[in-house]
């Protein structure tokens, strides 16, 4: 029978808080038992013992019980500080010892009087002490004090009385309380194990397993507490959000192990730079955050931000090479008018977004002029999260023409959103925000559903092409979602083509390749969109089987006036032919481009010159007219 080994010092406040919560529930019950037990005992011995023992002493004791019970009941709904909890536990131990000593003396005094209810006195002591010990099991010192000072003297008197009945009662009482003490030890050890387990779970829930830094949840909670405290104490709080520029490309090119190594080194650098800061955390991916506090607006925040940019520009050492990255840093401080943690994080995120949009490798504070962008972003985020009603996303269709037959080969489905407050929102904008806020799954399903439903009524010879985001590519449920919609509408999957960009492949290349392979096995075709806009196109053509390649419109723009541009496009078309992937030219804007691309051997053309995106009704009309013409 022994107590658990001493807890680490950092867990003692958690243990004491749990002890305090348990005592708040149990101590009022303890005093209730003592109150009833004492009144019954006094009634039993009244007239057989002096008034001092049957009235005066119990009256003082009962007054103390009522006062202490009231105090503990008042503590039930409060959240005291760590220091105050320690004081409460210490005072409870002392009071338990003093009260138990008094009860022990009173009980021994009652036993000296040979009254008819002497066995009842023993039962009172046993029941009262058992109740007190059990209710104080969360605080072993107080429980042990109860046994030592209230029960031990009584056991001693009974064992030395010379009366067989009393000796037997003393032995039974001793055995009972040895078992009770064992129960107290077991209960306390269980409490310690519970606190330790919760601490371990909390550590896992609040820390990043890769870098060991606090995670997003820990950072958000710390920020909320810090902002609340700063608002009361006239402190200034600033948040720096850090994003590693170009990390995704390195992670994809050199592998996840190298990427993890870079993240670990980045975390170590940030901890070194921000030793005086409140917290350094990894929010996820290649995004980190720093929480800073100062007495007033300080140059310390700027210095920290600039040092982060400088330090992250130094090479990262890997086992076989050195890699160079840069960092974008967005800073924001809390405002007396809007001091919520969410507001500070949102402003820092907008500042980071501005830096990234201007090439990265810099630091920027959130400026009031960015407020319009922030408000717009929040409106878009909230609208995308709405489910009743869901955002009204319309689908329009742009024809893609076969060069040889001059007929429509397929339609590309394009999302359009006319937001009630903001008006028309560019697809790139709301799709990017949907990806960042985890709203993209519902949005993609809505777009696929609308497009497939419309295409079901077209000429079966005309296909349907839909863009697939990088986030959708990383979801295991995406192929099932697409196939389920095809089955629901009776649409042949072989008529469907999904378009993916190089950027979407970068987020998780291995998973993307697996998902695309699954789609191709069902008959769905896969097209590489915006070919030529990235830096690793050939690598993707080697590692993923594409059924079509769409040449980026920026390469098409100069083919009329630039021989080099024509040669480049011709080379791409020949490359597509060599790997068995037909080519489609995007953003065809004039008759001369049509002629040149046809001469270069391009298979399909798409652009405003041929047809702008049209409504579903117009697309239906064109598809039907082509069917009749055939």
Secondary structure, 3 states (H helix, E strand, C coil): CCCCCCCCHHHHHHHHHHHHHHHHHHHHHHHHHHHHHHHHHHHHHECCECHHHHHHHHHHHHHHHHHHHHHHHHHCCCCCCHHHHHHHHHHHHHHHHHHHHHHHHHHHHHHCCCCCCHHHHHHHHHHHHHHHHHHCCCCHHHHHHHHHHHHHHHHHHHHCCCCHHHHHHHHHHHHHHHHHHHHHHHHHHHHHHHHHHHHHHHHHHCECCCCCCECHHHHHHHHHHHHHHHHHHCCEEEEEEEEEECHHHHHHHHCHHHHHHHHHHHHHHHHHHCCCCCEEEEEECCEEEEEEEECCCCHHHHHHHHHHHHHHCCCEECCCCEECCEEEEEEEECCCCCCCHHHHHHHHHHHHHHHHHCCCCCEEECCHHHHHHHHHHHHHHHHHHCECCECCEEEEEEEEEECCCCCEEEEEEEEEEEECCCEEECHHHHHHHHHHCCCHHHHHHHHHHHHHHHHCCCCCCCEEEEECCHHHHCCCCHHHHHHHHHHHHCCCHHHEEEEEEHHHHHCCHHHHHHHHHHHHHCCCEEEEEEECCCCCHHHHHHHCCCCEEEECHHHHCCCCCCHHHHHHHHHHHHHHHHCCCEEEECCCCCHHHHHHHHHHCCCEECCCCCCCCECHHHHHHHHHHHHHHC
